[in-house]
Every structure is written in C-alpha cells, then in structure tokens.
Amino acid sequence: MRRRTYLAGLAGLGTVGGGVAVFRARRSSDGVEPVRLETIEAPGSSGEDVAIPERGRVTFVEFFATWCHVCAASMPAVGEAYDRVGDDVQFVSVTNEPLGHAVTRAEIRDWWVDHDGRWPVATDSDLQLTERLDVRALPTVLVLDADNVVRWDATGKHSAATLVERIDAARDEGQP
C-alpha cells in the first residue's frame, strides 16, 4: 500500500514539474508582447511612457522594490552593467509597488537618487509586466533578445560581469 501511495505521489510530482517545464519553455520560445509603463521623472528617466520590452533591441529589465535591501545592494552592479552595455540595449528598472498605497513617485525618485540610478525607472502598479514575465521574487533580472524572447532570468544579487555576459549572449542570439 505504501509503495502505491509513493508511486502516485511521484507521478503527481512529475505532472506538476512537467507543467512548469512546459510553461517555461513556452515563455522562452514565444516573444513577449510589450507593455507600456510610466517612467518616474528621475535621473536617466524622462517621466514618459515606455514600451517594455522593445522589439528590435536586446532588453535588460530589473524588478526591484524600495523596501528591498538586496535590491539596494544590487544597484552598484546594475549601474556598472548599464555603463558597460551601450545604447543599443534597452535598460530599465521596474518597481511593482502600488503607487499611492505603498510608495509615492517622490519616494521612488528619492530612492533612485540615493542609489545612483541613472537609467530609466518605471512603475508597474497594475502588475501587467510583472505577470507577463512571471516575476515572483525581488530582485529579479531578465534579459530578452531582439525578438523579445527571454534568454535569461534570475533572482538575487549578481555581479556586473554576469549581467553584461548575459546581455552579450542575448546580443549574439540575433547575429547571423
């Protein structure tokens, strides 16, 4: 009896794991449809709407929160990667904190300045991009190729060298 229960449990796990693998494969093989997000008027950021990801360019997107200590600790490496990749890459940080409830635009701007942000910073209060990219933890970084296919996603803190390496790999994906 125990053996049968054990085997049924393993079969169930295999089904769930297979579903996750299929979902990940589908997300990785289909280009992600862009979402228009409002940017915060701050250093490197105009305060205008921007489409993320931008088809035709490699996109680096980092999800963060102003309350997240790991996000704050990640900013120097993200900034160094930004300085190294050049203008041919869409580079943007996104917070999905609810504006007006958890945080204000002014608080995001102040956090951005305090942490030396100098590239576009956008808000995703209605979670459109968060859900489209299946972001479940902070910080999360994603690199999408020029066809908006996710080539790399990871959570936590990463070195500038790793971020640039992953961006360069996505650039190489589009080379003949």
DRENTI-831259 format. One record per atom (N, C-alpha, C, O, CB): residue number from 1; x, y, z; residue in one letter. Coordinates in steps of 0.05 Angstrom, whole numbers. Glycine has a CB too. Example, Ala and Ser with C-alpha at 12.3 -4.5 7.8 and 13.67 -1.06 7.14 Angstrom:
! residues 2
     n        u        v        w   res
     1      264     -114      156     A
     1      246      -90      156     A
     1      264      -66      156     A
     1      285      -66      169     A
     1      226      -89      181     A
     2      257      -45      142     S
     2      273      -21      143     S
     2      258        1      157     S
     2      268       23      161     S
     2      282      -12      114     S
***
This chain:
! residues 176
     n        u        v        w   res
     1       16      -24        0     M
     1        0        0        0     M
     1       17       25        0     M
     1       12       44      -15     M
     1      -19        0       24     M
     2       38       26       17     R
     2       56       49       18     R
     2       69       53       -9     R
     2       73       76      -18     R
     2       77       45       40     R
     3       77       32      -22     R
     3       90       33      -48     R
     3       72       47      -68     R
     3       81       64      -84     R
     3       99        5      -57     R
     4       47       39      -68     R
     4       28       51      -87     R
     4       24       81      -82     R
     4       23       97     -101     R
     4        0       36      -85     R
     5       22       88      -57     T
     5       19      117      -49     T
     5       44      132      -58     T
     5       42      154      -68     T
     5       14      119      -19     T
     6       67      121      -53     Y
     6       92      133      -60     Y
     6       94      138      -90     Y
     6      101      159      -99     Y
     6      116      116      -51     Y
     7       87      117     -106     L
     7       88      119     -135     L
     7       68      139     -145     L
     7       73      154     -164     L
     7       83       92     -148     L
     8       44      140     -133     A
     8       24      160     -141     A
     8       34      188     -136     A
     8       30      207     -152     A
     8       -3      155     -126     A
     9       47      192     -113     G
     9       59      218     -106     G
     9       80      226     -126     G
     9       81      249     -135     G
     9       71      218      -78     G
    10       98      208     -134     L
    10      118      213     -153     L
    10      106      220     -180     L
    10      116      239     -194     L
    10      137      189     -156     L
    11       85      206     -188     A
    11       72      212     -214     A
    11       60      240     -213     A
    11       62      255     -233     A
    11       50      191     -220     A
    12       48      247     -190     G
    12       37      274     -188     G
    12       58      296     -189     G
    12       55      316     -202     G
    12       22      277     -161     G
    13       81      291     -176     L
    13      103      310     -177     L
    13      113      313     -206     L
    13      119      335     -215     L
    13      126      300     -159     L
    14      115      290     -220     G
    14      124      291     -248     G
    14      105      307     -265     G
    14      114      322     -283     G
    14      127      263     -259     G
    15       79      305     -260     T
    15       60      320     -276     T
    15       63      350     -270     T
    15       63      366     -289     T
    15       31      311     -269     T
    16       65      358     -245     V
    16       68      386     -238     V
    16       94      397     -249     V
    16       94      418     -261     V
    16       67      390     -207     V
    17      116      382     -245     G
    17      142      391     -256     G
    17      141      393     -286     G
    17      153      412     -297     G
    17      163      371     -248     G
    18      128      375     -299     G
    18      126      376     -328     G
    18      110      401     -337     G
    18      117      413     -357     G
    18      112      351     -339     G
    19       89      408     -322     G
    19       74      432     -328     G
    19       91      457     -326     G
    19       89      475     -342     G
    19       50      434     -310     G
    20      107      459     -305     V
    20      125      481     -301     V
    20      145      483     -324     V
    20      150      504     -335     V
    20      139      480     -274     V
    21      156      460     -332     A
    21      175      459     -354     A
    21      163      468     -380     A
    21      175      483     -395     A
    21      187      431     -357     A
    22      138      460     -385     V
    22      124      468     -409     V
    22      119      498     -409     V
    22      123      511     -429     V
    22       98      453     -413     V
    23      111      509     -386     F
    23      106      537     -384     F
    23      132      553     -389     F
    23      132      572     -405     F
    23       95      545     -356     F
    24      153      545     -376     R
    24      179      559     -380     R
    24      187      558     -410     R
    24      197      577     -421     R
    24      200      547     -362     R
    25      184      534     -422     A
    25      193      531     -450     A
    25      175      549     -468     A
    25      186      561     -487     A
    25      190      502     -459     A
    26      149      551     -462     R
    26      132      567     -478     R
    26      140      597     -476     R
    26      141      611     -496     R
    26      102      563     -470     R
    27      145      606     -451     R
    27      153      633     -447     R
    27      179      639     -461     R
    27      183      661     -472     R
    27      155      640     -417     R
    28      197      620     -462     S
    28      224      624     -474     S
    28      223      623     -504     S
    28      240      634     -517     S
    28      243      604     -463     S
    29      203      609     -516     S
    29      203      606     -545     S
    29      185      627     -559     S
    29      188      631     -583     S
    29      195      579     -552     S
    30      167      639     -544     D
    30      149      659     -556     D
    30      159      687     -547     D
    30      167      691     -524     D
    30      120      655     -547     D
    31      159      706     -566     G
    31      166      733     -558     G
    31      145      745     -539     G
    31      122      740     -543     G
    31      169      750     -583     G
    32      154      759     -520     V
    32      137      772     -500     V
    32      125      798     -513     V
    32      140      814     -524     V
    32      152      779     -474     V
    33       99      801     -511     E
    33       87      825     -521     E
    33       94      849     -502     E
    33       93      846     -478     E
    33       56      822     -522     E
    34      102      872     -514     P
    34      109      895     -498     P
    34       86      905     -481     P
    34       63      903     -488     P
    34      120      917     -515     P
    35       93      918     -459     V
    35       74      931     -441     V
    35       83      960     -439     V
    35      107      965     -436     V
    35       72      917     -413     V
    36       64      979     -440     R
    36       71     1007     -437     R
    36       70     1014     -407     R
    36       50     1010     -394     R
    36       52     1026     -453     R
    37       93     1024     -397     L
    37       94     1032     -369     L
    37      102     1061     -366     L
    37      116     1072     -383     L
    37      114     1014     -354     L
    38       93     1073     -345     E
    38      100     1101     -339     E
    38      127     1101     -325     E
    38      132     1086     -306     E
    38       79     1115     -321     E
    39      145     1118     -335     T
    39      171     1121     -321     T
    39      168     1144     -300     T
    39      150     1161     -302     T
    39      194     1127     -341     T
    40      186     1143     -281     I
    40      187     1164     -260     I
    40      206     1185     -269     I
    40      228     1179     -279     I
    40      196     1152     -232     I
    41      199     1210     -266     E
    41      218     1232     -273     E
    41      240     1232     -252     E
    41      236     1240     -229     E
    41      203     1259     -274     E
    42      263     1222     -261     A
    42      286     1219     -243     A
    42      311     1218     -260     A
    42      309     1217     -285     A
    42      284     1193     -225     A
    43      335     1218     -249     P
    43      359     1216     -265     P
    43      358     1192     -285     P
    43      353     1170     -277     P
    43      384     1213     -248     P
    44      362     1198     -311     G
    44      362     1178     -332     G
    44      334     1170     -341     G
    44      331     1152     -358     G
    44      376     1154     -322     G
    45      314     1182     -329     S
    45      286     1174     -334     S
    45      269     1198     -339     S
    45      269     1217     -324     S
    45      275     1157     -310     S
    46      254     1198     -361     S
    46      241     1222     -371     S
    46      213     1227     -358     S
    46      204     1250     -360     S
    46      237     1220     -400     S
    47      201     1207     -347     G
    47      174     1211     -337     G
    47      153     1204     -358     G
    47      129     1207     -352     G
    47      170     1239     -327     G
    48      161     1196     -381     E
    48      143     1189     -403     E
    48      138     1159     -403     E
    48      153     1143     -390     E
    48      153     1198     -430     E
    49      118     1150     -418     D
    49      112     1121     -421     D
    49      134     1109     -439     D
    49      145     1121     -457     D
    49       84     1117     -433     D
    50      139     1083     -433     V
    50      158     1068     -449     V
    50      148     1040     -453     V
    50      135     1028     -435     V
    50      186     1067     -435     V
    51      152     1028     -477     A
    51      144     1001     -482     A
    51      167      982     -473     A
    51      190      986     -481     A
    51      138      996     -512     A
    52      160      962     -457     I
    52      180      943     -447     I
    52      168      915     -452     I
    52      146      910     -444     I
    52      186      947     -416     I
    53      183      897     -464     P
    53      209      901     -478     P
    53      205      915     -505     P
    53      183      915     -516     P
    53      223      874     -481     P
    54      226      926     -515     E
    54      226      940     -540     E
    54      235      921     -562     E
    54      258      913     -563     E
    54      244      966     -539     E
    55      217      914     -580     R
    55      224      896     -602     R
    55      246      908     -619     R
    55      245      932     -625     R
    55      198      890     -619     R
    56      265      892     -627     G
    56      287      901     -644     G
    56      312      908     -629     G
    56      333      913     -641     G
    56      278      925     -659     G
    57      310      908     -602     R
    57      334      913     -585     R
    57      334      893     -563     R
    57      313      884     -553     R
    57      333      942     -574     R
    58      358      886     -554     V
    58      360      870     -530     V
    58      350      887     -507     V
    58      355      911     -506     V
    58      390      860     -526     V
    59      336      874     -489     T
    59      325      888     -466     T
    59      335      875     -440     T
    59      334      851     -437     T
    59      293      888     -466     T
    60      345      892     -422     F
    60      352      884     -395     F
    60      331      897     -377     F
    60      328      922     -377     F
    60      381      893     -387     F
    61      317      882     -361     V
    61      297      893     -342     V
    61      302      881     -315     V
    61      305      857     -311     V
    61      268      887     -352     V
    62      303      899     -295     E
    62      308      892     -268     E
    62      283      900     -252     E
    62      275      923     -253     E
    62      334      905     -256     E
    63      271      881     -237     F
    63      249      887     -219     F
    63      260      891     -191     F
    63      276      874     -181     F
    63      228      864     -220     F
    64      252      913     -178     F
    64      262      919     -151     F
    64      239      931     -135     F
    64      217      936     -145     F
    64      286      939     -153     F
    65      244      935     -109     A
    65      226      949      -91     A
    65      243      967      -73     A
    65      266      961      -66     A
    65      209      930      -74     A
    66      232      990      -66     T
    66      247     1009      -49     T
    66      251      998      -21     T
    66      269     1008       -7     T
    66      232     1035      -47     T
    67      236      978      -12     W
    67      239      967       15     W
    67      258      943       15     W
    67      265      933       37     W
    67      212      957       26     W
    68      268      935       -8     C
    68      284      911      -11     C
    68      314      917       -7     C
    68      326      932      -23     C
    68      279      898      -39     C
    69      326      905       14     H
    69      354      910       19     H
    69      372      898       -2     H
    69      393      909       -9     H
    69      361      900       47     H
    70      365      875      -12     V
    70      381      862      -33     V
    70      380      878      -59     V
    70      400      881      -73     V
    70      371      833      -38     V
    71      356      890      -64     C
    71      354      907      -88     C
    71      373      931      -85     C
    71      386      938     -104     C
    71      324      917      -91     C
    72      373      944      -62     A
    72      391      966      -58     A
    72      420      958      -61     A
    72      436      972      -73     A
    72      386      978      -30     A
    73      427      935      -50     A
    73      455      925      -51     A
    73      463      917      -80     A
    73      486      917      -86     A
    73      458      901      -33     A
    74      443      912      -97     S
    74      448      904     -125     S
    74      453      929     -143     S
    74      464      926     -164     S
    74      424      889     -135     S
    75      445      952     -134     M
    75      446      976     -152     M
    75      474      982     -162     M
    75      476      989     -186     M
    75      436      999     -137     M
    76      496      980     -147     P
    76      522      986     -158     P
    76      529      968     -182     P
    76      540      977     -202     P
    76      543      984     -137     P
    77      524      942     -180     A
    77      530      924     -202     A
    77      512      929     -226     A
    77      521      928     -249     A
    77      526      895     -193     A
    78      486      935     -221     V
    78      468      941     -243     V
    78      478      967     -257     V
    78      477      969     -282     V
    78      439      945     -233     V
    79      486      987     -241     G
    79      496     1012     -253     G
    79      521     1008     -269     G
    79      524     1020     -290     G
    79      502     1032     -231     G
    80      539      991     -259     E
    80      564      985     -274     E
    80      557      971     -301     E
    80      569      977     -321     E
    80      583      968     -258     E
    81      538      952     -300     A
    81      530      938     -324     A
    81      518      958     -344     A
    81      523      957     -368     A
    81      509      916     -318     A
    82      501      976     -334     Y
    82      489      997     -351     Y
    82      511     1014     -365     Y
    82      509     1019     -389     Y
    82      471     1016     -334     Y
    83      531     1021     -350     D
    83      553     1037     -361     D
    83      568     1022     -383     D
    83      580     1034     -401     D
    83      572     1046     -339     D
    84      569      995     -381     R
    84      585      979     -399     R
    84      570      970     -424     R
    84      583      963     -444     R
    84      595      955     -385     R
    85      543      969     -425     V
    85      529      956     -447     V
    85      523      974     -471     V
    85      521      964     -493     V
    85      504      945     -437     V
    86      521     1000     -467     G
    86      516     1017     -490     G
    86      487     1022     -496     G
    86      469     1009     -485     G
    86      529     1006     -514     G
    87      482     1040     -515     D
    87      455     1049     -521     D
    87      439     1030     -538     D
    87      415     1034     -541     D
    87      456     1075     -534     D
    88      451     1009     -549     D
    88      436      991     -566     D
    88      419      971     -549     D
    88      404      955     -561     D
    88      455      975     -584     D
    89      422      973     -523     V
    89      406      956     -505     V
    89      386      973     -490     V
    89      392      994     -480     V
    89      425      941     -484     V
    90      360      964     -490     Q
    90      340      977     -473     Q
    90      346      968     -445     Q
    90      345      944     -439     Q
    90      311      970     -482     Q
    91      351      987     -427     F
    91      359      981     -400     F
    91      339      995     -382     F
    91      337     1020     -383     F
    91      389      991     -394     F
    92      325      981     -365     V
    92      305      993     -348     V
    92      301      978     -322     V
    92      304      953     -322     V
    92      278      995     -363     V
    93      296      993     -301     S
    93      288      981     -275     S
    93      259      986     -271     S
    93      248     1008     -278     S
    93      306      992     -252     S
    94      245      967     -259     V
    94      216      969     -255     V
    94      209      962     -226     V
    94      219      942     -215     V
    94      201      950     -275     V
    95      193      979     -214     T
    95      181      972     -188     T
    95      152      966     -191     T
    95      138      981     -206     T
    95      186      995     -167     T
    96      143      945     -178     N
    96      114      939     -179     N
    96      100      946     -153     N
    96       78      936     -148     N
    96      110      909     -186     N
    97      112      963     -138     E
    97       99      972     -113     E
    97       75      989     -121     E
    97       77     1005     -140     E
    97      120      989      -96     E
    98       53      986     -107     P
    98       29     1002     -114     P
    98       32     1032     -108     P
    98       35     1040      -84     P
    98        5      991      -99     P
    99       32     1048     -128     L
    99       35     1077     -125     L
    99       12     1088     -109     L
    99      -12     1081     -114     L
    99       37     1091     -152     L
   100       18     1105      -90     G
   100       -3     1118      -74     G
   100      -11     1101      -50     G
   100      -24     1111      -32     G
   100      -27     1123      -91     G
   101       -4     1076      -50     H
   101      -11     1058      -27     H
   101       14     1051      -12     H
   101       16     1057       12     H
   101      -25     1032      -37     H
   102       33     1039      -25     A
   102       58     1031      -12     A
   102       80     1051      -14     A
   102       97     1054        3     A
   102       68     1004      -23     A
   103       79     1067      -36     V
   103      101     1085      -42     V
   103       91     1107      -61     V
   103       71     1103      -75     V
   103      125     1070      -55     V
   104      104     1130      -60     T
   104       97     1152      -78     T
   104      118     1155      -99     T
   104      140     1144      -97     T
   104       93     1179      -62     T
   105      112     1170     -120     R
   105      132     1176     -141     R
   105      156     1190     -129     R
   105      179     1184     -136     R
   105      119     1193     -164     R
   106      151     1208     -111     A
   106      173     1223      -98     A
   106      191     1204      -82     A
   106      215     1207      -82     A
   106      162     1245      -79     A
   107      179     1185      -68     E
   107      195     1166      -53     E
   107      212     1148      -72     E
   107      235     1142      -65     E
   107      178     1148      -35     E
   108      200     1140      -94     I
   108      216     1124     -114     I
   108      238     1141     -125     I
   108      261     1132     -127     I
   108      198     1114     -137     I
   109      233     1166     -132     R
   109      253     1185     -142     R
   109      276     1188     -122     R
   109      299     1187     -129     R
   109      241     1212     -149     R
   110      269     1192      -97     D
   110      289     1196      -76     D
   110      306     1171      -73     D
   110      330     1172      -70     D
   110      275     1203      -49     D
   111      293     1147      -73     W
   111      308     1122      -71     W
   111      327     1119      -94     W
   111      350     1111      -91     W
   111      288     1098      -69     W
   112      317     1126     -118     W
   112      332     1124     -143     W
   112      357     1142     -141     W
   112      379     1133     -148     W
   112      315     1133     -167     W
   113      354     1166     -132     V
   113      376     1185     -129     V
   113      396     1174     -108     V
   113      420     1175     -113     V
   113      366     1213     -122     V
   114      385     1165      -86     D
   114      402     1155      -64     D
   114      419     1131      -72     D
   114      440     1126      -61     D
   114      385     1148      -40     D
   115      409     1116      -92     H
   115      423     1091     -101     H
   115      436     1095     -128     H
   115      442     1075     -141     H
   115      403     1068     -101     H
   116      440     1120     -137     D
   116      455     1126     -161     D
   116      442     1114     -186     D
   116      457     1107     -205     D
   116      483     1116     -159     D
   117      416     1113     -187     G
   117      402     1104     -212     G
   117      406     1126     -233     G
   117      403     1150     -228     G
   117      372     1099     -207     G
   118      412     1117     -258     R
   118      417     1137     -279     R
   118      407     1126     -306     R
   118      415     1136     -327     R
   118      447     1143     -281     R
   119      389     1107     -305     W
   119      376     1095     -329     W
   119      346     1096     -323     W
   119      338     1102     -301     W
   119      386     1065     -335     W
   120      329     1090     -343     P
   120      301     1093     -338     P
   120      290     1075     -315     P
   120      299     1052     -312     P
   120      286     1085     -364     P
   121      272     1086     -300     V
   121      259     1072     -278     V
   121      229     1075     -283     V
   121      218     1097     -286     V
   121      267     1082     -250     V
   122      214     1052     -283     A
   122      186     1052     -289     A
   122      170     1039     -267     A
   122      181     1025     -250     A
   122      181     1037     -315     A
   123      144     1044     -267     T
   123      126     1032     -247     T
   123      107     1013     -261     T
   123       98     1018     -284     T
   123      110     1054     -233     T
   124      101      991     -248     D
   124       83      970     -258     D
   124       62      964     -236     D
   124       59      941     -227     D
   124       99      944     -266     D
   125       48      985     -227     S
   125       29      982     -205     S
   125        7      963     -210     S
   125       -3      949     -192     S
   125       18     1009     -198     S
   126       -1      960     -236     D
   126      -23      942     -242     D
   126      -12      914     -249     D
   126      -28      896     -257     D
   126      -39      952     -265     D
   127       14      910     -247     L
   127       27      884     -250     L
   127       26      871     -278     L
   127       29      847     -280     L
   127       15      865     -230     L
   128       21      887     -298     Q
   128       19      876     -325     Q
   128       45      863     -334     Q
   128       46      840     -342     Q
   128       11      898     -345     Q
   129       67      878     -332     L
   129       93      867     -340     L
   129      103      845     -320     L
   129      114      825     -328     L
   129      114      889     -342     L
   130       98      850     -294     T
   130      105      830     -274     T
   130       92      803     -280     T
   130      106      783     -279     T
   130       96      840     -246     T
   131       67      803     -287     E
   131       53      778     -293     E
   131       62      767     -320     E
   131       66      742     -323     E
   131       23      782     -293     E
   132       66      784     -340     R
   132       74      775     -366     R
   132      101      761     -365     R
   132      105      741     -380     R
   132       75      798     -386     R
   133      119      771     -348     L
   133      145      759     -346     L
   133      147      739     -323     L
   133      169      729     -317     L
   133      166      781     -342     L
   134      125      734     -310     D
   134      124      714     -288     D
   134      144      720     -266     D
   134      158      702     -256     D
   134      129      686     -299     D
   135      146      745     -258     V
   135      164      754     -236     V
   135      151      747     -210     V
   135      128      755     -204     V
   135      171      784     -238     V
   136      165      732     -193     R
   136      154      723     -167     R
   136      171      730     -143     R
   136      163      724     -121     R
   136      150      693     -168     R
   137      194      742     -148     A
   137      212      749     -126     A
   137      227      775     -133     A
   137      229      782     -157     A
   137      232      726     -120     A
   138      238      788     -113     L
   138      253      812     -117     L
   138      280      809     -104     L
   138      282      798      -82     L
   138      238      837     -107     L
   139      301      819     -116     P
   139      302      829     -143     P
   139      302      806     -164     P
   139      312      785     -158     P
   139      327      847     -147     P
   140      291      812     -187     T
   140      292      794     -210     T
   140      303      809     -233     T
   140      295      832     -238     T
   140      263      782     -216     T
   141      321      797     -248     V
   141      332      808     -273     V
   141      325      790     -296     V
   141      325      765     -293     V
   141      362      813     -271     V
   142      319      802     -318     L
   142      314      787     -343     L
   142      328      800     -366     L
   142      331      824     -367     L
   142      283      785     -348     L
   143      337      783     -384     V
   143      349      793     -409     V
   143      332      780     -432     V
   143      329      756     -433     V
   143      379      785     -411     V
   144      322      797     -449     L
   144      307      788     -472     L
   144      322      795     -498     L
   144      334      816     -499     L
   144      278      801     -473     L
   145      321      778     -518     D
   145      334      784     -543     D
   145      318      803     -559     D
   145      297      813     -550     D
   145      339      758     -559     D
   146      327      810     -583     A
   146      314      830     -600     A
   146      287      821     -610     A
   146      271      838     -619     A
   146      332      836     -624     A
   147      280      795     -607     D
   147      253      785     -614     D
   147      236      783     -589     D
   147      214      771     -590     D
   147      256      758     -628     D
   148      245      794     -567     N
   148      230      794     -541     N
   148      227      767     -529     N
   148      208      761     -514     N
   148      203      807     -545     N
   149      246      749     -535     V
   149      247      723     -523     V
   149      265      724     -499     V
   149      287      733     -500     V
   149      257      701     -544     V
   150      255      714     -476     V
   150      270      714     -451     V
   150      294      695     -455     V
   150      290      671     -460     V
   150      253      706     -426     V
   151      318      705     -452     R
   151      342      689     -455     R
   151      354      682     -428     R
   151      370      663     -426     R
   151      362      703     -472     R
   152      348      698     -408     W
   152      359      693     -381     W
   152      341      707     -361     W
   152      333      730     -365     W
   152      388      702     -379     W
   153      336      694     -339     D
   153      323      707     -316     D
   153      334      695     -291     D
   153      340      671     -289     D
   153      292      704     -318     D
   154      337      712     -271     A
   154      348      703     -245     A
   154      339      721     -223     A
   154      331      744     -228     A
   154      380      702     -247     A
   155      340      711     -199     T
   155      334      728     -176     T
   155      359      732     -159     T
   155      379      718     -162     T
   155      312      715     -159     T
   156      358      752     -142     G
   156      380      758     -124     G
   156      400      777     -136     G
   156      396      790     -156     G
   156      394      732     -117     G
   157      423      779     -122     K
   157      444      797     -130     K
   157      464      784     -149     K
   157      471      761     -145     K
   157      459      808     -104     K
   158      472      798     -169     H
   158      491      788     -189     H
   158      513      808     -195     H
   158      508      833     -191     H
   158      476      781     -215     H
   159      536      799     -203     S
   159      558      817     -209     S
   159      552      831     -236     S
   159      537      821     -253     S
   159      584      802     -210     S
   160      565      854     -240     A
   160      563      868     -265     A
   160      573      850     -288     A
   160      562      850     -310     A
   160      579      894     -264     A
   161      594      835     -283     A
   161      606      817     -304     A
   161      585      797     -313     A
   161      582      791     -336     A
   161      631      803     -293     A
   162      570      785     -294     T
   162      549      766     -301     T
   162      527      779     -317     T
   162      518      768     -337     T
   162      537      753     -276     T
   163      518      803     -309     L
   163      497      817     -323     L
   163      505      823     -352     L
   163      490      819     -371     L
   163      489      843     -308     L
   164      529      833     -355     V
   164      540      840     -382     V
   164      543      815     -399     V
   164      536      815     -422     V
   164      566      856     -380     V
   165      553      794     -386     E
   165      556      768     -401     E
   165      529      759     -412     E
   165      528      750     -434     E
   165      568      747     -382     E
   166      508      760     -396     R
   166      482      751     -404     R
   166      470      770     -425     R
   166      457      760     -444     R
   166      463      750     -380     R
   167      475      795     -423     I
   167      466      814     -444     I
   167      480      809     -470     I
   167      468      808     -491     I
   167      470      843     -434     I
   168      506      805     -469     D
   168      522      799     -493     D
   168      513      773     -506     D
   168      512      771     -530     D
   168      552      798     -486     D
   169      506      753     -490     A
   169      496      728     -501     A
   169      470      732     -516     A
   169      466      720     -537     A
   169      492      707     -478     A
   170      452      749     -506     A
   170      427      755     -520     A
   170      433      771     -545     A
   170      418      767     -565     A
   170      408      771     -501     A
   171      453      788     -545     R
   171      460      802     -569     R
   171      470      782     -590     R
   171      462      784     -614     R
   171      483      823     -564     R
   172      486      763     -582     D
   172      497      743     -600     D
   172      475      725     -612     D
   172      478      715     -634     D
   172      517      725     -586     D
   173      452      722     -598     E
   173      430      706     -608     E
   173      419      717     -634     E
   173      411      702     -652     E
   173      407      705     -587     E
   174      421      743     -637     G
   174      410      756     -661     G
   174      429      758     -684     G
   174      422      768     -706     G
   174      400      783     -655     G
   175      454      750     -680     Q
   175      475      751     -701     Q
   175      472      728     -721     Q
   175      467      705     -712     Q
   175      503      751     -689     Q
   176      475      733     -746     P
   176      474      711     -766     P
   176      497      691     -763     P
   176      498      672     -778     P
   176      473      722     -794     P
***
